[in-house]
């Protein structure tokens, strides 16, 4: 039996992954060959059970499209899985710029018909620039629908011309009203991404892996204190090389005090996702 994290407030994880099993097998195989051995494996139902047993109250889950002609089927899969595991599971869709003229239609479908509250973009995996103009209709509709984007905009673990603080800054200059969670706090350009939090009120950073000393982390603690309302807890479950609980423990080990710990692990994400902390499963 998994030993749950027990805190006086619920833990909200904004960065987890679920995807169809065939795709997930390919992702796991890539991790094992090129990065690290994922701690978790198994079908969707088992992974969700492990998250809930570990102590998560709400989790945002997402796949990512690495090529064209994947987004529509993945977004429908997400909507179906969300309906199965609601309210604990909050599904985000995904997009790829090679879908080109279909991007506006796919965005309207995801945020409108399917009711997804956000989307994940992974430029490293999809080999596209975060500021690719073909995604402009997606960004415009995200602002229109009030959708939240989670973007792997940083250079770690595999740097390329597609990512980095400069490219992300170009995107935000074009769409300053976007609400974006930057995965892994923008590793490893932490200072630059924290600086962007000071320019754009819709930019947030997640904690995934960086406080467990991966991806060039940890970020400077003084910047976390400076932008303590803009940092949200993310784990990157199940692709992490350690227990999910270790991600929470890494935050607690910072000894920031109860009020700030609660912001990072709960209330910042609740505000960002418009969750009611009085609803069942989130009540304190």
C-alpha positions as CSV (number, residue, x, y, z in Angstrom):
1,X,0.0,0.0,0.0
2,X,1.3,3.4,-0.9
3,X,1.8,5.7,2.1
4,X,-0.1,8.9,1.4
5,X,1.2,12.4,2.0
6,X,-0.8,13.8,5.0
7,X,-1.1,17.6,5.2
8,X,-3.6,20.0,6.7
9,X,-4.6,21.1,3.2
10,X,-5.2,19.3,-0.1
11,X,-2.3,18.9,-2.6
12,X,-3.1,20.0,-6.2
13,X,-0.7,18.7,-8.9
14,X,-0.8,20.8,-12.1
15,X,1.6,18.6,-14.2
16,X,0.9,14.9,-14.7
17,X,0.6,12.8,-17.8
18,X,-1.9,10.2,-18.9
19,X,-2.2,9.1,-22.5
20,X,-3.4,6.2,-24.6
21,X,-1.4,3.1,-23.8
22,X,0.3,2.6,-27.1
23,X,1.6,6.2,-27.0
24,X,2.5,5.9,-23.4
25,X,4.6,2.8,-24.1
26,X,6.6,4.7,-26.8
27,X,7.1,7.6,-24.3
28,X,8.4,5.3,-21.6
29,X,10.7,3.6,-24.0
30,X,12.2,6.9,-25.0
31,X,12.7,7.9,-21.4
32,X,14.5,4.6,-20.6
33,X,16.8,5.0,-23.6
34,X,17.6,8.7,-23.4
35,X,16.8,10.1,-19.9
36,X,16.0,8.0,-16.9
37,X,13.9,5.0,-15.7
38,X,10.4,6.1,-14.9
39,X,9.3,5.0,-11.4
40,X,5.8,4.3,-12.4
41,X,4.2,2.1,-15.1
42,X,0.8,0.6,-15.8
43,X,-2.6,1.3,-17.4
44,X,-4.4,4.6,-16.8
45,X,-6.7,3.2,-14.0
46,X,-3.7,2.0,-12.1
47,X,-1.8,5.2,-12.4
48,X,-4.8,7.3,-11.3
49,X,-5.2,5.0,-8.3
50,X,-1.5,5.4,-7.4
51,X,-1.8,9.2,-7.5
52,X,-4.9,9.2,-5.3
53,X,-3.4,6.8,-2.8
54,X,-0.3,8.9,-2.6
55,X,-2.4,11.9,-1.4
56,X,-3.2,14.1,-4.4
57,X,-6.6,15.8,-4.2
58,X,-6.7,17.2,-7.8
59,X,-4.4,16.6,-10.7
60,X,-4.2,18.1,-14.1
61,X,-3.3,15.4,-16.7
62,X,-2.3,15.8,-20.3
63,X,-0.8,14.0,-23.3
64,X,1.3,15.7,-25.9
65,X,1.2,15.6,-29.7
66,X,4.5,15.0,-31.3
67,X,3.2,15.3,-34.9
68,X,0.2,16.4,-36.9
69,X,-3.1,14.5,-37.0
70,X,-2.9,13.4,-33.3
71,X,-4.5,16.3,-31.5
72,X,-8.2,15.6,-32.2
73,X,-8.1,12.0,-31.1
74,X,-6.0,12.8,-28.1
75,X,-8.3,15.6,-27.0
76,X,-11.3,13.3,-27.3
77,X,-9.5,10.7,-25.3
78,X,-8.7,13.3,-22.6
79,X,-12.3,14.3,-22.4
80,X,-13.4,10.7,-21.9
81,X,-10.8,10.0,-19.2
82,X,-11.7,13.3,-17.5
83,X,-15.4,12.2,-17.3
84,X,-14.3,8.9,-15.7
85,X,-12.1,10.4,-13.0
86,X,-13.8,13.7,-12.3
87,X,-13.6,15.8,-10.2
88,X,-10.1,14.6,-9.2
89,X,-8.7,14.5,-12.8
90,X,-8.7,17.7,-14.8
91,X,-7.8,17.0,-18.4
92,X,-5.8,19.3,-20.7
93,X,-5.7,18.9,-24.5
94,X,-2.8,19.2,-26.8
95,X,-1.9,20.7,-30.2
96,X,0.7,20.6,-32.9
97,X,1.4,23.4,-35.5
98,X,1.7,20.9,-38.4
99,X,-2.1,20.7,-38.2
100,X,-1.9,24.2,-39.6
101,X,-5.3,25.4,-40.9
102,X,-7.1,22.9,-38.6
103,X,-5.7,24.6,-35.4
104,X,-8.5,27.1,-35.0
105,X,-11.1,24.3,-35.4
106,X,-9.3,22.0,-33.0
107,X,-9.0,24.8,-30.4
108,X,-12.7,25.6,-30.6
109,X,-13.5,21.9,-30.3
110,X,-11.2,21.4,-27.3
111,X,-12.2,24.5,-25.3
112,X,-15.8,24.7,-26.5
113,X,-17.4,21.4,-27.3
114,X,-15.2,19.2,-25.1
115,X,-15.0,21.7,-22.3
116,X,-11.2,21.2,-21.7
117,X,-9.9,23.9,-19.4
118,X,-6.4,24.0,-20.9
119,X,-3.8,22.4,-23.1
120,X,-0.2,21.2,-23.0
121,X,2.4,22.1,-25.6
122,X,5.7,20.3,-25.8
123,X,7.9,22.1,-28.4
124,X,11.0,19.8,-27.6
125,X,9.1,16.7,-28.4
126,X,7.1,18.1,-31.3
127,X,10.1,19.9,-32.8
128,X,8.3,23.3,-33.2
129,X,9.0,26.7,-31.9
130,X,6.9,27.9,-28.9
131,X,6.4,31.1,-30.9
132,X,5.4,29.3,-34.2
133,X,2.9,31.6,-35.9
134,X,0.8,28.6,-36.9
135,X,-0.2,28.4,-33.3
136,X,-1.4,31.9,-33.1
137,X,-5.1,30.9,-33.5
138,X,-4.7,28.6,-30.5
139,X,-3.2,31.3,-28.4
140,X,-5.9,33.7,-29.4
141,X,-8.6,31.2,-28.5
142,X,-6.9,30.4,-25.2
143,X,-7.3,34.0,-24.3
144,X,-10.8,34.1,-25.5
145,X,-11.9,31.0,-23.7
146,X,-9.9,31.7,-20.6
147,X,-8.0,28.5,-21.1
148,X,-4.7,27.7,-19.3
149,X,-1.7,26.5,-21.2
150,X,1.1,24.4,-19.8
151,X,4.2,24.8,-22.0
152,X,7.5,23.0,-21.8
153,X,9.4,26.2,-22.7
154,X,12.7,25.6,-21.0
155,X,15.9,24.1,-22.5
156,X,16.2,21.0,-20.2
157,X,16.5,18.1,-20.6
158,X,17.2,18.3,-24.3
159,X,18.1,21.8,-25.6
160,X,17.1,22.9,-29.1
161,X,16.4,25.9,-31.1
162,X,12.7,25.4,-30.4
163,X,12.7,26.4,-26.8
164,X,14.2,28.9,-24.3
165,X,13.4,32.1,-22.5
166,X,13.9,34.3,-25.6
167,X,11.4,32.3,-27.7
168,X,8.9,32.3,-24.9
169,X,9.3,36.1,-24.4
170,X,8.5,36.6,-28.1
171,X,5.3,34.6,-27.6
172,X,4.3,36.7,-24.6
173,X,4.9,39.9,-26.4
174,X,2.4,38.9,-29.0
175,X,-0.1,37.5,-26.5
176,X,0.4,39.3,-23.3
177,X,-2.9,38.2,-21.8
178,X,-2.1,34.5,-22.1
179,X,-2.3,32.4,-18.9
180,X,0.7,30.0,-19.0
181,X,2.3,27.6,-16.6
182,X,5.9,27.1,-17.6
183,X,6.9,23.5,-17.0
184,X,9.9,22.8,-14.8
185,X,10.1,26.5,-13.9
186,X,11.8,27.1,-17.3
187,X,14.8,24.9,-16.5
188,X,17.5,25.8,-16.7
189,X,16.9,29.5,-17.4
190,X,15.3,30.1,-14.1
191,X,16.3,33.8,-13.7
192,X,14.9,34.7,-17.1
193,X,11.6,33.0,-16.6
194,X,11.2,34.5,-13.1
195,X,11.9,37.9,-14.7
196,X,9.0,37.2,-17.2
197,X,6.7,36.6,-14.2
198,X,7.5,40.2,-13.3
199,X,6.4,41.4,-16.7
200,X,3.3,39.3,-17.4
201,X,0.7,38.6,-14.7
202,X,-0.4,35.4,-16.5
203,X,2.9,33.6,-16.3
204,X,3.3,30.9,-13.6
205,X,6.1,28.4,-13.0
206,X,5.7,24.8,-11.9
207,X,8.0,22.9,-9.6
208,X,8.2,19.7,-11.6
209,X,11.5,17.9,-10.9
210,X,13.6,21.0,-10.3
211,X,13.4,20.8,-6.5
212,X,14.4,17.2,-6.7
213,X,17.7,18.4,-8.2
214,X,17.0,17.4,-11.8
215,X,17.1,19.6,-14.9
216,X,19.6,22.0,-13.5
217,X,17.5,22.7,-10.4
218,X,16.8,23.9,-7.8
219,X,15.7,27.4,-8.8
220,X,17.0,30.4,-6.7
221,X,14.9,30.3,-3.5
222,X,15.0,34.1,-3.3
223,X,13.1,34.2,-6.7
224,X,10.5,31.7,-5.3
225,X,10.0,34.0,-2.3
226,X,9.7,37.0,-4.6
227,X,7.1,35.3,-6.8
228,X,5.5,33.1,-4.2
229,X,2.0,33.6,-5.6
230,X,3.1,32.5,-9.1
231,X,4.7,29.1,-8.3
232,X,2.5,26.0,-8.5
233,X,3.2,22.4,-7.6
234,X,3.8,20.0,-10.5
235,X,5.3,16.5,-10.3
236,X,5.5,15.2,-13.9
237,X,4.1,11.9,-12.7
238,X,4.4,9.2,-13.9
239,X,7.6,9.9,-15.9
240,X,9.6,10.8,-12.8
241,X,12.5,8.6,-11.6
242,X,11.3,8.6,-7.9
243,X,8.1,8.3,-5.9
244,X,5.5,11.0,-6.3
245,X,5.7,11.7,-2.6
246,X,9.3,12.7,-3.0
247,X,8.2,15.7,-5.1
248,X,6.0,17.0,-2.2
249,X,8.8,16.2,0.3
250,X,11.2,18.3,-1.7
251,X,9.0,21.3,-1.2
252,X,8.5,20.7,2.5
253,X,12.3,20.2,2.9
254,X,12.7,23.9,1.9
255,X,11.4,24.8,5.3
256,X,9.5,27.8,4.0
257,X,6.8,27.7,6.7
258,X,3.2,26.5,6.6
259,X,1.7,29.5,4.8
260,X,4.1,29.5,1.9
261,X,4.0,25.7,1.6
262,X,0.3,25.8,1.3
263,X,0.5,28.4,-1.4
264,X,2.9,26.2,-3.4
265,X,1.1,22.9,-2.9
266,X,-2.5,24.1,-2.9
267,X,-3.9,27.6,-3.0
268,X,-1.9,29.0,-5.9
269,X,-3.1,26.2,-8.2
270,X,-6.7,26.3,-6.8
271,X,-6.8,30.0,-7.7
272,X,-5.3,29.4,-11.1
273,X,-7.8,26.5,-11.9
274,X,-10.7,28.3,-10.2
275,X,-11.3,25.5,-7.8
276,X,-13.5,25.8,-4.7
277,X,-11.5,24.7,-1.6
278,X,-14.8,24.0,0.1
279,X,-15.9,21.3,-2.4
280,X,-15.8,17.6,-1.5
281,X,-12.2,16.3,-1.6
282,X,-10.7,19.8,-1.3
283,X,-12.2,20.8,2.0
284,X,-9.7,21.5,4.8
